[in-house]
Amino acid sequence: MSRSVQITMLVNGVEHTLAVEPRMVLADVLRERFDLHSIHLGCEEGACGACTVLVDGEPVTSCLVLAVQAGGRSITTLEGLDGDPTMTGLQASFHENFALQCGFCTPGMLVNLFSLLEERASLSAPSEQEVRTRLNGNLCRCTGYQSIVTAALQAARSAGAGREDS
């Protein structure tokens, strides 16, 4: 029998203190305790990317992070990016380019690509190779990747044009 550990973490901008079992993974905490269902559990071994979230701004597969490791950290899920202009543009581009089918992998891809676009915000848009490299840890069994890459590149161009106008 393991004892619970009390942790505090910032989830989508809101601080939470909670007790977790030492072996509980972050993906389970986010889904079960916070009802955040953009975190999809596919492989549960870090290979599919469906559970990708941002931890202190960096994309991680939340099925491989123990909840206790997230103590004191800032966690951002797809829900936490709702309304963000970069994410809104990325989602619109996915829609316009038919970059999703069943949608299971989409939240993880969106979070991962959001991170890339934010990293590149003050630079030129990422290249096709950079987008493909970033998506290396996200598996899609329905769409194929060309429409996803096209959508990401379109969103990057649109975001860059919006920044230049301001």
N, C-alpha and C positions, 0 to 999 in steps of 0.2 A: 504494500500500500504506500503510495507516494503522497507527500504533503503538498498542498497548494502553496504557490509562491505569489506574493502580491507584487504586481507591476503597475506602472503608470506609463501610458503611451498616448500620443496625440494621434487620433484617427480622424482624418478628413477635417482637421482644424479644431477638433474638440478633444480636450483632455479627458482621459478615462483612467480610473484606477480599478483594477479587478484582480481576482485571484484566479490563477491558472495552474493546471497540472504541469510539472516540469517537462513532460514529454509531449505536450500539446503543441501542434504546429500553428503558425500564424494564420494560415488559410482557414483552419477550423475555427479559430477564435473570431476572425472577421465574419465568417458566415454564420456561426452559431450564436455568438454573443451580440453581434452588431447588426445581424440580418442584412449583410452586404453580399448580395448574390451575384455581383459581377465577377467575383472570384470563382472561377470554375475549376473543379478538381477533375483532371483527366488522368494523367499517368501517376500522379502522386510521387514522382521521383525526379522532378525538375526537368524533364525532357520535352514537355509539350508547350510550356509557356502560358497555358490557359489561366493560371493563377497569378500572373504577374501583377505586382503592385509596386508603388514607389516607396522605398524606405530611405528617409532623408534625401529624397529627390532622385535616388538611383533605382533603376528597375531590378527587381529580384523576384524569383519564383517563391511565392509565399508557402508552398508546400515543403520547402527545404529549410525554412527559418523557424526555429523554435520560438514560441510566443515570448518566453523569458528573454530571448535575445533581442526582442523588439522593445523591451522596457526602456523608457527614456528616449525613444526614437519617434520620429514623425512618419506616420503611415498614410499614404494617399492611394485611394482606390479609384476606379472609374467614376463611382458616384461622387467622389470628392472633386472631380474635375468638371462636373456638370456646370455648364455656363461659361467655362473658361473659353476665351476666343480661339485659342489654338486648338482645343479639343473640339469645339463646335465646328470649326473649319475642317478638321480631320474627319469627323463623323459625316459631314455633308459630302466630302470628297469620296468617302467609302460608299455612300449611297449612290452618288452620281456615276461611279465607276463600277458598280456591281461587285464590290470587293468583299462581299460576304454571301454566304449561302445559309447554312444552318445557324450560324452565329455563335457556336460554342467557343471558338478560338478568338472571336472578335474582341472581347474586352481586354484580353491580355495583349493582343496586337496593338490596340489603340493606346493602351498605357505605355507600352514599349516605344511606339512611334512618337507619342506625345513627348516622351523624354528626349528622344533624338531631336525633334523639332525645337524643343526648348534649349537644348545644348547648342544648337546651331543658330539660335535667334539673332545673334549679333554678327553672324558670319554669312557666307553664301549658303544657299539651299544645299542640302546633302545630295550627293551623287546617287545614281541608281545603285552602285556597288555598296555605298554606305548604308542605304536602306536595306538592301539584301543581307548585308552583314548583321545589322541590328536585328533583323527578323530571323536570324539563324536559329534562335532558341524557341521560336513559335511555330508549331505545327498546324497546318490546315489540311484537312483530308477532303474538303469539298470543292474549293474554289480554284486552286492553283494560285500561284503567287503573282503573276503578272498584273492582274487587276489591283491587287493590294499594293504592289510597288508603284503602279501608276497613280493610285489614289494618294499615297504618301507624298509622292513628288509633286502632284498637283496642289495638295494642301500646303506643302513647303513653299511653293511659288506664291500661292495666294497669301500666306502669312507674311512672306517677305514684302510683297506689294503693299500690304496693309501697314507694315511698319514704316515703309518708305513714305507713305502718305501722311503719317502723323508727325 
